[in-house]
Amino acid sequence: MPNAELTSLHVYPVKGTRGLTLPEATVEPWGLAGDRRWMLVDAEDRCITQRGFPTLALISVTPLPGGGLRLAVPGQDPWEVPVPGPGAPAATVEIWKDKVRAVLGDAAASAGVSSFLGREVRLVHLADPARDRLVDQEFAAPGETVSFADGYPLLVTTTGSLDALNALIAEGDHAAEGPLPMERFRPNLVVSGTGAWDEDAWARVAVGEVTFKVAKMCGRCVVTTTDQRTAERGREPLRTLSRHRRFGSQLVFGQNLIPESTGTVRAGDPVTVLARRPVAAVSATAGTR
């Protein structure tokens, strides 16, 4: 892939809310700096996402110095939310099968988001990503951790695969929904200059001087059918993925990454495949989460 490069970088400061595009980002062991260190939980302290609340896509978040947030909800004045200080109330929250130690965020912001969603929620912060949540040990080394991302530190997608998917959508029975933008897939890293589905066989990659191991394929859910600008839902891309990109029980687009090193990645950085999987091993990386 002599011409492959990092086209864009994206973070999601509050899990489930609108993403941000950045010119560069620091890679930490648990993901990009500022990515999903905050999350919303319901009255039972379980995470909420766009799976159940597509209007989360309408909430915009701007990072503030020191890890805080400027949180903007439609129809309300924005809040500036600082990182909880020493002595702030703590909670054990549930994200999928994981129980994670978190710290409660600003009560006024939580109340405002609750009003917007029509359901009681609380904003929480992951205090120590180096310790508090392990990556699925089936696909990670002991001690590797992750933020409030679904399961892995980063997600990479490619423009070549999106072009191929959009071509398939155009041939299907919901062609009017396409072409879909990359934001539907909520990636961290977007790579151009590769062939369609080339990433299926990646085992290790370098982005600039930072290296990553490819943990597993990314199984997709209903969030991909959500227009990130309007929160409206359709049938695509799941309809087309179910016909053309099914690996076991998973509908696949993109690959989950775990950093092997840290550093800064920038739009325009070269992307190099350091190792590939044998073709027979590709479907085994679909996994369960």
Order of alpha helices (4+ residues) and beta strands (2+ residues): beta-beta-beta-beta-beta-beta-beta-beta-beta-beta-alpha-beta-beta-alpha-beta-beta-beta-alpha-beta-beta-beta-beta
